[in-house]
Amino acid sequence: MTVLVDPPLWPRHGTTWAHLVSDTSLDELHAFAARAGLPRRAFDLDHYDVPDERLAELVALGAEPVSAGELIRRLRASGLRVPARDRGGSGH
């Protein structure tokens, strides 16, 4: 069971955003997000978008900080990654 968070690299809406994923299951990801108080609207098919000011809190709750490349590798290996072609315009 591992929840991962990458560096906040994606600017939008006046802040910079990171991604929160599970390398095990979406149930695990949703449970972690609920404990952290993340709104369900922050979920985007295989990850939660989280503002940079929440990063330290997520790590304190147990999220493992990893590089963006490592996050994608582990998400793909888990079988949970939703490819861009299947996002229907909801990807970034």
C-alpha positions as CSV (number, residue, x, y, z in Angstrom):
1,M,0.0,0.0,0.0
2,T,1.6,3.2,-1.2
3,V,0.2,6.6,-1.9
4,L,2.5,8.8,-4.0
5,V,2.8,12.5,-4.6
6,D,4.9,14.2,-7.2
7,P,6.4,17.7,-7.1
8,P,4.0,20.6,-7.8
9,L,5.0,21.4,-11.3
10,W,1.7,22.2,-13.1
11,P,0.5,25.9,-13.0
12,R,-3.2,26.6,-13.1
13,H,-5.7,28.8,-11.3
14,G,-3.0,30.9,-9.6
15,T,-1.2,28.0,-7.9
16,T,1.0,25.1,-8.8
17,W,-0.4,21.6,-8.7
18,A,0.9,18.1,-7.8
19,H,-0.6,14.7,-8.4
20,L,-1.6,12.2,-5.7
21,V,-1.9,8.5,-6.8
22,S,-2.0,5.0,-5.4
23,D,0.2,2.2,-6.8
24,T,-2.3,-0.3,-5.3
25,S,-6.0,0.7,-5.8
26,L,-8.4,3.5,-6.3
27,D,-10.1,2.6,-3.1
28,E,-6.9,3.2,-1.2
29,L,-6.4,6.5,-3.0
30,H,-10.0,7.7,-2.3
31,A,-9.6,6.6,1.4
32,F,-6.4,8.6,1.7
33,A,-7.9,11.6,0.0
34,A,-10.9,11.5,2.3
35,R,-8.6,11.4,5.4
36,A,-6.7,14.4,4.0
37,G,-9.9,16.3,3.3
38,L,-9.4,16.5,-0.4
39,P,-12.7,17.1,-2.3
40,R,-13.8,14.4,-4.7
41,R,-13.9,17.0,-7.5
42,A,-10.1,17.0,-7.3
43,F,-10.1,13.4,-8.7
44,D,-9.2,13.1,-12.4
45,L,-9.7,9.4,-13.4
46,D,-6.5,8.0,-11.9
47,H,-5.2,10.8,-9.6
48,Y,-6.1,13.7,-7.4
49,D,-4.8,17.2,-8.3
50,V,-3.5,18.9,-5.2
51,P,-2.3,22.4,-4.7
52,D,1.3,23.0,-3.7
53,E,0.3,24.3,-0.2
54,R,-1.1,20.9,0.7
55,L,2.1,18.9,-0.2
56,A,3.7,18.9,3.3
57,E,0.4,17.9,4.9
58,L,0.0,15.0,2.5
59,V,3.6,13.8,3.2
60,A,2.9,14.0,6.9
61,L,-0.1,11.9,6.5
62,G,2.0,9.2,4.7
63,A,2.2,10.1,1.0
64,E,5.6,9.2,-0.4
65,P,7.2,12.0,-2.4
66,V,8.5,10.9,-5.8
67,S,9.6,12.5,-9.0
68,A,6.9,13.0,-11.7
69,G,8.6,10.3,-13.8
70,E,8.6,7.8,-10.9
71,L,4.9,8.5,-10.2
72,I,3.9,7.8,-13.8
73,R,6.1,4.6,-13.9
74,R,4.5,3.2,-10.7
75,L,1.0,4.3,-11.8
76,R,1.4,2.5,-15.1
77,A,2.9,-0.6,-13.4
78,S,-0.2,-0.7,-11.1
79,G,-2.5,-0.9,-14.1
80,L,-4.5,2.1,-12.8
81,R,-3.1,4.7,-15.3
82,V,-5.8,6.1,-17.6
83,P,-4.0,6.9,-20.9
84,A,-4.4,10.3,-22.4
85,R,-6.3,8.8,-25.4
86,D,-9.0,7.5,-23.0
87,R,-9.4,10.8,-21.0
88,G,-12.0,12.3,-23.2
89,G,-10.6,15.8,-22.8
90,S,-10.3,15.7,-19.0
91,G,-6.5,15.3,-18.9
92,H,-4.1,18.2,-18.5
